Amino acid sequence: MSTSPLPPLRVGLVGYGLAGSVFHAPLVAATPGLVLDTVVTASPERRAQARAEFPGVRFADSPADLWTPGSAVDLVVIASPNKTHVPLATAALTAGVPVVVDKPLAGTAAEARELATLAERRGVLLSVFQNRRWDNDFLTLRRLIEGGELGEIQRFESRFERWRPQLKGGWRESGAPEEIGGLLYDLGSHVVDQALVLFGPAVRVYAETDVRRPGAQADDDTFIALTHANGVRSHLYMSATAAQLGPRFRVLGSSAGFVKYGLDPQEGALREGRRPGVGDLPWGEEPEHCWGQVGSGESPLTGGGRPVRTQPGDYPAYYAAVAAALREGGPAPVPADEAARTLAVLEAARRSSAEGVTITLPAN
């Protein structure tokens, strides 16, 4: 006897700015078993944009409409400004509705742990959108490390740099503490998360956070040095003022090093309106001239090494894992306790920069 396919899980999206329109909405819509049901935005322009991109989508004025009994969706995605993440996630989880929150989950590790406890108590999924775990260069590096091709890793350099000398305005560049703006919590959420995934917990944190651009209020040029419990050192750079961009990754091991320039192409493709699984172009692929290099003992003038094919990036894997967790009861991708560990490092980095000291963290 044949069985009818299960209806798709209805997703409600809070916010249709950069995060909501470029990342979450397209990736939700591209995931089998999920459907973008409702968008919460009061902006007429953003409603028109969402309606044009996803005909049939509904709209709500208040996030609470997504978890009101009798009309609740199956998953709430919070892609609104950082200061709203904790109150909105708390309300949805209290109502028993699963939640995905864009990074950073919260402003502090303590708040993140409280949300994790609430989700566990309510028995509902809580996951943090750390899409950079599915970047092409990160997947490639992880494969090289796990395959032993670099030997014992000694130093990990990660750069997320841009040249944006003019301010764009908005809450991301605000210096108000409640906004949780600045690069430390924006790009820092990505590079710290990647370092902890690769090399485990950090036990020492040193940071320099600077405000470089005229009129800027929040940090726009930041450096973090981590010492991991296993001895690996991570040097992490985030900047909006880099007139010359360094390598995205430079990883030094006992046998070889890996150098990779350029950003994963998925964000650019999403911004241009491309969608996973649509069209003839393969998703997440990059041309050969963008591949990284693995080698040792090369000339300081020529660099070199052998090119290593970049593994395709796979942002769609995140929401596929969310759908599987909701349907099958499996683990959430990027659980809240992992986000809390990242936030503990970011808090230590902020304190380190303010006080000019190295912060020691408990090994756990």
Order of alpha helices (4+ residues) and beta strands (2+ residues): beta-alpha-beta-alpha-beta-beta-alpha-beta-alpha-beta-alpha-beta-alpha-beta-beta-beta-beta-beta-alpha-beta-beta-alpha-alpha-beta
